């Protein structure tokens, strides 16, 4: 978790968050602000009461505690009716040197409170509503644990627009980390219809599910598939027995990190550099990168070895069938084929 937070702070300098993260609940923040204002007002009342002999009441000539409180409030608010006024040098000096700075402090506290709790929150609510209305072809990440956070960081490093990524998670602590990456966030249960509708799941470009528990992840997949029948869904499951259930629930891609770890371990047993190369392929920070894309029009009729991108074609997907580069069908690419290729990352070779 510490490594994730460290990496997110490095990336956050490139993106402005859609919502400012706060450390205090709104009611605690409001209580502290009002408490500070009332303490400052109490100090002014105390100062005026101690120096009440330097004040003159033009109405009855007597300055009572109520008069002191009244004079403090109209002085703090800069109303100044003139019925009570400081006349002694001491009272005027204290008014200028002590009371006036406190007056400004109280004024800025109230202005800041009004901005933060009324203007700013209303603006943020309106802005998020506009962003929500315009969400389309975005990436929805359901679950921001270890796998979810890694996927979001990897997406941003690969060039994905952070404003087009929405993270849903029940943990406010994890959402604060997500906010530092500049993505939109929503606290809630991703298995609920109203939460998924709020992130416009039906117009999403893809959905990534990593709830931390296989049963919860599969339930989320079922809910997403019900609301968005055509949206591609990728899900993380940890038990091999649940992979088939995840596919039956509607997942297009099922990732088993335990199985992938086993592949790396097995690769390392067969060669010192196989596991290193597999990890290199999986990360954008490596020298090479796996890319999946639709075959371009000018590539139709060509062999998989003659891709216009200059990448090394590994396989194509045609009508749901995987075809290896050594098979005859790969010598004649067709419209609609999806090719998986290895390309250099950042201009580096493999």
C-alpha positions in Angstrom: 0.0 0.0 0.0 2.9 2.3 0.8 4.4 1.7 -2.7 1.0 2.4 -4.3 0.6 5.7 -2.4 4.1 6.7 -3.3 3.6 6.0 -7.0 0.2 7.8 -7.0 1.8 11.0 -5.6 4.4 10.9 -8.4 1.6 10.7 -11.0 -0.8 13.2 -9.4 1.4 16.2 -10.3 0.3 15.7 -13.9 -3.4 15.6 -13.3 -5.8 17.9 -11.3 -8.3 15.9 -9.2 -12.0 16.3 -10.0 -12.7 16.6 -6.3 -10.5 18.0 -3.5 -9.8 15.4 -0.9 -10.6 16.5 2.6 -9.2 15.1 5.9 -12.2 16.1 8.0 -15.9 15.4 7.7 -17.8 18.5 6.7 -19.5 18.8 10.1 -16.2 18.7 11.9 -14.7 21.3 9.6 -17.7 23.6 10.1 -17.6 23.2 13.9 -13.9 24.1 13.9 -14.5 27.2 11.8 -17.4 28.5 13.8 -15.7 27.6 17.0 -12.6 29.7 16.0 -14.9 32.6 15.0 -16.8 32.6 18.3 -13.5 32.4 20.3 -12.2 35.4 18.5 -15.5 37.3 19.1 -15.3 36.3 22.8 -11.8 37.7 23.0 -13.0 41.0 21.6 -15.9 41.1 24.1 -13.4 40.5 26.9 -11.1 43.3 25.7 -14.0 45.8 25.3 -15.3 44.8 28.8 -12.0 45.4 30.4 -11.7 48.8 28.7 -15.3 49.8 29.0 -14.4 53.0 30.7 -12.9 54.1 27.4 -16.3 53.6 25.6 -19.1 56.1 25.6 -22.8 55.3 25.1 -24.5 58.3 23.7 -27.9 57.0 24.6 -27.8 56.6 28.4 -24.1 57.2 29.2 -23.7 53.8 30.8 -21.8 50.9 29.2 -23.3 47.5 30.4 -22.2 44.0 29.5 -25.0 43.9 26.9 -23.7 47.2 25.5 -20.2 45.7 25.2 -21.6 42.6 23.4 -23.7 44.9 21.1 -20.7 47.1 20.3 -18.5 44.1 19.7 -20.9 42.6 17.2 -21.4 45.8 15.2 -17.7 46.5 15.4 -16.8 43.0 14.1 -19.4 43.3 11.3 -18.1 46.8 10.5 -21.7 48.2 10.8 -20.8 51.0 13.1 -24.0 52.9 14.1 -22.0 55.4 16.2 -24.2 55.2 19.4 -21.2 53.5 21.2 -17.7 54.6 20.4 -14.2 54.4 21.9 -13.1 57.8 23.1 -10.0 57.2 25.3 -6.5 56.8 23.8 -6.2 53.3 25.3 -9.5 52.2 23.8 -8.7 53.5 20.4 -5.3 52.0 20.5 -6.7 48.5 21.4 -9.4 48.9 18.7 -6.7 49.7 16.0 -4.0 47.2 17.1 -6.0 44.2 18.5 -9.6 44.4 17.5 -9.1 45.3 13.8 -6.9 42.3 13.0 -9.4 40.0 14.8 -12.2 41.7 12.8 -10.5 40.7 9.6 -9.8 37.2 10.8 -13.5 36.7 11.7 -14.6 38.2 8.4 -12.3 35.8 6.4 -13.5 32.8 8.5 -17.1 33.5 7.6 -16.3 34.2 4.0 -14.2 31.1 3.7 -16.9 29.0 5.4 -19.6 30.4 3.0 -17.4 29.6 0.0 -16.4 26.1 1.1 -19.8 24.9 2.3 -22.2 26.8 -0.1 -20.5 28.2 -3.2 -17.8 25.6 -3.7 -19.9 22.6 -2.9 -22.7 23.8 -5.1 -20.2 24.4 -7.9 -18.5 21.0 -7.5 -21.9 19.3 -7.4 -23.0 21.1 -10.6 -19.6 20.3 -12.3 -19.7 16.6 -11.3 -23.3 16.4 -12.6 -22.1 17.8 -16.0 -19.2 15.4 -16.1 -21.5 12.6 -15.2 -24.0 13.5 -18.0 -21.2 13.6 -20.5 -19.5 10.3 -19.5 -19.2 8.0 -22.5 -16.7 5.5 -23.7 -15.0 5.8 -20.3 -13.3 3.2 -18.1 -15.1 2.1 -14.9 -13.0 0.5 -12.3 -15.1 -1.3 -9.7 -12.8 -1.9 -6.7 -9.7 0.0 -5.8 -7.6 -2.5 -3.9 -4.2 -3.7 -4.9 -5.2 -4.9 -8.4 -7.6 -2.0 -9.1 -5.1 0.6 -8.1 -2.3 -1.0 -10.1 -4.6 -1.1 -13.2 -5.5 2.6 -12.9 -1.9 3.6 -12.6 -0.9 1.5 -15.5 -3.8 2.9 -17.6 -2.6 6.5 -16.9 1.0 5.6 -17.7 -0.2 4.1 -21.0 -1.8 7.5 -21.9 -5.4 7.0 -20.8 -7.1 10.3 -19.9 -7.6 10.3 -16.1 -10.8 12.3 -16.6 -12.2 9.3 -18.5 -11.6 6.9 -15.6 -14.2 6.4 -12.8 -13.4 4.4 -9.7 -16.1 3.0 -7.4 -15.2 1.6 -4.0 -16.8 1.6 -0.6 -13.6 2.8 1.2 -13.1 6.5 1.5 -9.5 5.9 2.4 -8.9 4.1 -0.9 -10.8 6.7 -2.8 -8.5 9.4 -1.5 -5.6 7.6 -3.1 -7.6 7.3 -6.4 -8.4 11.1 -6.3 -4.7 11.9 -6.2 -4.4 10.2 -9.6 -7.0 12.7 -11.0 -9.8 10.2 -11.6 -13.5 10.6 -10.8 -14.6 8.6 -7.7 -17.8 7.4 -6.2 -18.2 5.8 -2.8 -20.6 2.9 -2.8 -21.4 -0.8 -3.4 -20.6 -1.6 -7.0 -23.1 -4.5 -6.9 -26.0 -2.0 -6.6 -27.9 -0.9 -9.7 -28.2 2.8 -8.6 -24.4 3.1 -8.1 -23.7 1.6 -11.5 -26.3 3.8 -13.2 -24.7 6.8 -11.5 -21.4 6.1 -13.3 -23.3 5.6 -16.6 -22.2 2.0 -16.9 -24.3 1.5 -20.1 -22.1 4.0 -22.0 -18.8 2.8 -20.6 -16.0 1.7 -23.0 -14.9 -1.0 -20.6 -15.3 -2.2 -17.0 -12.6 -3.6 -14.7 -13.8 -5.5 -11.7 -11.6 -6.3 -8.7 -13.6 -6.4 -5.5 -11.2 -8.5 -3.5 -13.5 -11.5 -3.1 -14.4 -13.8 -5.9 -18.1 -14.1 -4.9 -18.5 -10.3 -4.8 -16.7 -9.8 -8.1 -18.9 -12.3 -9.8 -22.0 -10.7 -8.4 -20.8 -7.3 -9.7 -20.2 -8.9 -13.1 -23.7 -10.2 -13.2 -25.1 -6.8 -12.2 -23.0 -5.0 -14.8 -23.9 -7.4 -17.6 -27.6 -7.0 -16.7 -27.4 -3.2 -17.0 -24.9 -3.1 -19.9 -25.2 -6.2 -22.1 -22.5 -5.1 -24.6 -19.9 -3.5 -22.4 -16.6 -5.4 -22.2 -15.9 -6.7 -18.7 -12.6 -7.8 -17.2 -12.6 -9.4 -13.8 -10.0 -10.6 -11.3 -10.7 -14.0 -9.6 -8.3 -15.8 -7.4 -9.7 -19.3 -7.3 -9.5 -21.3 -10.6 -12.9 -22.9 -9.9 -14.5 -19.5 -10.2 -13.1 -18.7 -13.6 -15.8 -20.5 -15.4 -18.5 -18.9 -13.1 -17.1 -15.5 -13.9 -17.3 -16.2 -17.7 -20.9 -17.5 -17.3 -21.7 -14.4 -15.4 -20.8 -12.4 -18.4 -17.1 -11.5 -18.1 -15.2 -11.2 -21.4 -11.8 -11.5 -19.7 -11.0 -13.4 -16.5 -7.6 -12.7 -14.9 -6.3 -15.0 -12.3 -3.2 -13.4 -10.6 -2.4 -16.7 -8.9 -2.3 -18.5 -12.2 -0.1 -15.7 -13.7 2.3 -15.9 -10.8 2.5 -19.6 -11.4 3.4 -18.9 -15.0 6.2 -16.6 -14.0 7.5 -19.2 -11.5 7.4 -21.9 -14.1 9.1 -19.7 -16.7 11.9 -18.9 -14.3 12.5 -22.6 -13.8 13.0 -23.1 -17.6 15.2 -20.1 -18.2 16.7 -17.2 -16.3 15.1 -14.5 -18.5 11.7 -15.9 -19.4 9.9 -14.6 -16.3 11.6 -11.2 -16.8 10.4 -11.0 -20.3 6.8 -11.9 -19.3 6.8 -9.2 -16.7 8.3 -6.8 -19.3 5.4 -7.5 -21.6 2.8 -6.9 -18.9 4.0 -3.5 -17.9 4.2 -0.2 -19.7 7.5 0.6 -18.0 9.2 -2.3 -19.8 11.1 -2.2 -23.1 8.3 -4.0 -25.0 4.6 -3.9 -24.8 1.7 -6.1 -25.8 -0.9 -4.3 -27.9 -4.4 -5.5 -29.1 -6.0 -3.6 -32.0 -8.2 -4.1 -35.0 -6.5 -4.7 -38.3 -6.3 -1.6 -40.4 -7.8 -1.4 -43.9 -4.4 -1.2 -45.6 -3.2 -4.3 -43.8 -6.0 -6.5 -45.2 -4.6 -9.2 -47.5 -1.2 -8.9 -45.8 0.5 -11.5 -43.7 0.8 -11.0 -39.9 4.5 -10.6 -40.4 3.9 -7.4 -42.5 2.0 -5.2 -40.0 2.2 -1.5 -40.8 3.0 -0.7 -37.1 6.3 -2.6 -37.4 5.3 -4.8 -34.5 5.7 -8.5 -34.2 2.3 -10.1 -34.7 1.6 -13.1 -32.4 -2.0 -14.1 -33.1 -5.2 -12.8 -34.6 -8.8 -13.3 -33.4 -11.3 -14.0 -36.1 -14.9 -14.7 -35.3 -14.0 -15.5 -31.7 -11.3 -17.9 -32.7 -7.6 -17.5 -31.7 -5.2 -18.1 -34.7 -1.4 -18.4 -34.1 1.1 -16.6 -36.3 2.2 -19.9 -37.7 -1.2 -20.9 -39.0 -2.2 -20.3 -42.6 -5.1 -17.9 -41.9 -2.5 -15.4 -40.5 -1.0 -15.1 -44.0 -4.1 -13.2 -45.2 -5.5 -10.7 -42.7 -9.2 -9.8 -43.1 -11.4 -6.9 -42.2 -12.6 -7.2 -38.6 -9.6 -9.3 -37.5 -8.1 -8.4 -34.1 -4.4 -8.7 -33.9 -2.2 -9.1 -30.8 1.3 -7.8 -31.4 4.5 -6.9 -29.6 5.7 -3.3 -30.1 8.7 -1.5 -28.7 7.9 0.8 -25.7 9.1 4.4 -26.0 11.0 3.5 -29.2 13.1 0.9 -27.5 13.8 -2.5 -29.0 12.7 -5.8 -27.5 
